Amino acid sequence: MVLTFAIISLLLWMYLALAQGRFWRISAFMLRAGRSPGSEPLIAVVVPARDEADVMAPCIQSLLQQRGSRVHVFLIDDASLDGTASVAARAAQLIGRHTQLTVISGLPLPAGWSGKLWAVQQGIESASRINPDYLLLTDADIVHAPDNFQRLISVAESGFDLVSVMVKLHCQTFAERALIPAFVFFFLMLYPPAWIANPNRKIAGAAGGCILIRPQALRNAGGIAAIRSEIIDDCALARRVKRSGGRVWLGLSDATCSIRPYKSFTAIGSMISRTAFNQLQHSALLLLFALLGLAVVYLLPPVLLLNGHLVPEALSGLAWLLMSLCFLPTVRLYRLNPLWSVALPAIAVFYMGATLHSAFRFWRGKGGAWKGRVQDPART
């Protein structure tokens, strides 16, 4: 029996390493410098913001100082109490770009909408008046590299309707070093970029911090209203675009970054549990399978190393080695000690706990809680 489990463990990691879209090959999916477009396209940037004064200024300035495109930023102030709008206006004024910023006071949240998507909808409605070539949907905590739009447009002009990058997340505290690279790793495992870019595969995904989309592709997908209640809205939008005949590209950036810190394990756990049970379609059965799957994939190799039999130990050791080698490129992306790659089984335990916590929050009526709003309520 032990030998059987050891063989299963090794075969699982051989499959993940070789047949899951080579998701671990970070360098293959990096957003790279491309050729400059022949003209300067007009980009309408939509930034939903709710109490984001602490990160607003660098975000706005990075957006307004993009090279190679004409930019107008639409900031939707979603009932902020910390002066978010005034911080944004001052930031634009400081660099002499205040005419390129429109601040919109968000309307009350209607039933059936998530707060973020209602803000995005209002921004897109305002942006439509300038007839942009592209829409850029981004979060308020993202600082964009000066050539980020050029790079995104270069990918779009190679034949894609939605181009998204997973920005480099804040990774300085001990909790962040322990958990953030794994967050990226697990996301790419679920949404392999090579499969997303392949029109013959149904899978689609995006990273909500930075999405460039053609306005016509958004209309073809039914607009933001088609996903108005989604909590994992980025992937929902990518699915709609791909199903409507559009092409989707997902990559990574090491120059465009999130400056939102997660100072503790509790903060990161809350971030994970906000959406984990929604990803499992609120199914207790899928939750059970997910926890068992995580245990088999990540915990079985180190556990079998202690069984006292040479062949199972060797096979499980190879499985753990494969696991670590797959994780290593993500660890390197965040410039961490390579030994962090060996810690993935322990890190997976934390993610299992956060997933279980996500289910409990949903069952208690607190699903998707974010800045005072329950965005994933249990349906009765």
Number of C-alpha atoms within 10 A of each C-alpha: 7 13 17 9 17 25 16 19 25 25 14 15 22 16 12 19 19 11 10 18 18 19 24 25 18 21 14 14 18 15 23 19 13 13 12 15 14 7 9 14 17 17 24 27 25 26 28 26 25 22 18 23 19 15 19 25 23 18 22 26 22 18 25 24 18 17 16 20 19 18 25 23 22 23 27 29 25 24 17 16 12 13 16 24 27 15 18 25 20 16 20 23 15 11 11 12 18 17 11 16 20 19 16 17 15 21 13 11 15 9 8 12 19 22 24 22 20 24 26 26 19 20 26 23 9 17 20 12 8 11 13 19 15 22 24 26 22 24 19 26 23 25 26 25 19 18 20 24 23 23 20 26 24 20 22 21 11 8 12 20 24 29 26 29 24 24 23 21 22 18 22 15 13 12 17 21 18 21 20 21 27 22 19 19 21 16 16 24 17 13 20 24 27 18 21 24 21 14 15 8 11 12 20 28 27 28 21 20 22 24 24 26 25 20 21 14 21 21 13 16 22 15 18 22 15 14 20 21 19 21 22 19 20 20 19 18 26 31 20 21 24 24 16 15 13 21 21 27 27 26 25 23 22 16 15 23 20 21 18 15 15 21 15 12 16 12 13 20 20 18 17 19 25 28 21 23 26 20 14 17 11 18 13 13 10 14 20 12 13 16 18 13 12 16 16 16 21 21 19 20 29 16 15 21 19 12 12 9 12 11 14 24 21 16 22 25 20 18 26 27 17 17 25 20 17 21 25 23 19 23 24 15 15 17 11 17 11 16 11 19 25 16 16 21 21 13 18 21 16 15 22 19 14 22 26 19 19 26 24 15 20 23 14 11 16 19 26 26 19 14 10 6 13 17 23 23 16 14 7 3
